[in-house]
Amino acid sequence: MKTRNRKLKVWNGKVFSGEWSSFNINVAATSQSKAAKLVSDACGSKLSLSEFRKMYSNTWGNDMLLIVPQEPSVFVTVEGDVPKRIL
C-alpha cells in the first residue's frame, strides 16, 4: 500500500481552559482535525473542530517565524518568552 507524505500545515490561536489557557498556541499538523486533537491532547481541554476553525488562523505566530516544524507538534508561548514545545 502506497503512503503519501502529507505536508504539515500550521495554525495559531489560544485555548481557554486547561493548563495553557490564554497563552499563544501554535500547532503543526496535516489537517485541521488532527491539529484540533493535538491541541486538545497537549492542553488538557476538549477543542472541537468547529471551535478550532473559529479560534485558529492558518499561520504561525510572529514568535514562531524561525521555527520550521518537522513533525506534528504543539508549541506554547508565554508572553515575552521563547516558544516551548509541549507535544
N, C-alpha and C positions, 0 to 999 in steps of 0.2 A: 504494500500500500504506500502510495506516494504522500509525503507530508509536505506542507507548504511552510515556508519561512515567512511568517507574517511580521510586518513592520510594526514596531512599537509606536503608539501614539501617546501624546502627553496631555494632561489636564491639570488645572489648579483651581483650588477653592477652599472651603472651610467645612468642618463638621461642628455641630452644635451640641454634641453630647459625647461622653466618653473621656478618656484620658487626655486627648489632644484637642479638646473643644476650643474653638475660637482661634486656633493657630492656623497659619497658612499651610495647606496640604498640597503636595504635588505628587501626581501618580503617573506611572508609565505602564501601559498595558496594550494588548492587541485589540481590545474593543471596550465600549462604554460599560457593558455589563460586567466584564472582567475587572475593569477599573473600580466600579462600584463595590464589587465583592472584596477587592484588595483593601480599599479604604475601610470598609466595614470590619474586616479582619484586623487590620492594623490599629484602628482607633477604638475598637471595642463598642461600636454602636452600629445599629442596623441602618444602612443607607440604601433606599430603593433606587431602582434605575431612573424613575421619574424625578426623584429628588436630586440624584446625581446630575441629570440633564439640566435641571433648573439652577443648580448651585455651582457647577464647574464649567470653566471655559477651556477651550481646547488649545491651550498654550502653557508653557512653563511660566512660572512667576519670574520676575526680574532677578531674584536671588538664585535662580537655578540656571541662568544662561550659560555658565561654563560647564555644566554637568550634562553628559550625554548618557542616557540610560542604555545599558547593555542587556538588561533583562527586566521583566515586570517587577516594579518596585514602588514603594511609597516613601516620601520624604516629608519631614515637618520642619518648618522654620519658625523659631521663636523670635519675636521682634528683636532686631539688632544682632542676631546670631547667624552662624552659617547653617545651611541645611543639614539635617541629620537623617540618615536613612533609618526607618523604623520597621521596614519589611522588604 
